[in-house]
Amino acid sequence: MSHSVECIECGASLSLPDNVMQGEILPCSDCGAELEVISLNPLTVDLAPMEMEDWGE
């Protein structure tokens, strides 16, 4: 059994596996947005935080 959530960027319906973990980053198959699993109960996703490039500073 899989879980369904809606991409908050484009509204596409995404199927997530049962073994998805909190904090996991998943790409939207429609728009490519990176989504982070915020909560498992209820299953909630949000846009993953953007990581800034470290240019050796």
KEDRENBA-945516 format. One line per field, with one value per residue (C-alpha): residue number from 1; residue in one letter; chain; x, z, y. Coordinates in steps of 0.2 Angstrom, whole numbers, plus 2048, in hexadecimal, padded with zeros to 3 digits. Layout:
% residues N
pos <- (NUM/...)
code <- (a/...)
unit <- (A/...)
c1 <- (X/...)
c3 <- (Z/...)
c2 <- (Y/...)
This chain:
% residues 57
pos <- (1/2/3/4/5/6/7/8/9/10/11/12/13/14/15/16/17/18/19/20/21/22/23/24/25/26/27/28/29/30/31/32/33/34/35/36/37/38/39/40/41/42/43/44/45/46/47/48/49/50/51/52/53/54/55/56/57)
code <- (m/s/h/s/v/e/c/i/e/c/g/a/s/l/s/l/p/d/n/v/m/q/g/e/i/l/p/c/s/d/c/g/a/e/l/e/v/i/s/l/n/p/l/t/v/d/l/a/p/m/e/m/e/d/w/g/e)
unit <- (A/A/A/A/A/A/A/A/A/A/A/A/A/A/A/A/A/A/A/A/A/A/A/A/A/A/A/A/A/A/A/A/A/A/A/A/A/A/A/A/A/A/A/A/A/A/A/A/A/A/A/A/A/A/A/A/A)
c1 <- (800/806/802/7FC/800/7FE/80D/80C/815/80B/7FC/801/7FC/80B/80C/818/81E/819/82B/82D/835/834/841/842/844/839/838/827/825/81C/825/835/833/83C/830/835/82A/826/81B/815/805/7FD/808/80D/81A/821/82E/840/84B/857/869/875/885/895/8A2/8B0/8AE)
c3 <- (800/7FC/802/7F7/7F9/7EE/7E8/7EF/7E0/7D2/7DA/7D3/7DD/7E3/7E9/7F7/7FD/80E/814/811/820/828/820/810/800/7F1/7E0/7D8/7C9/7C0/7C3/7CB/7DB/7EA/7F8/80A/815/824/82D/82C/836/82D/81D/819/80C/80A/7FE/802/809/7FB/800/7FC/7F3/7FD/7F2/7FF/809)
c2 <- (800/811/823/831/843/853/85C/86D/875/86E/864/853/844/83B/829/826/815/80E/80F/822/82A/83B/847/83E/848/842/84A/84E/843/851/861/85B/865/85D/85A/856/84A/855/849/837/839/841/83F/851/857/869/870/86A/878/87E/87A/888/885/884/88C/888/897)
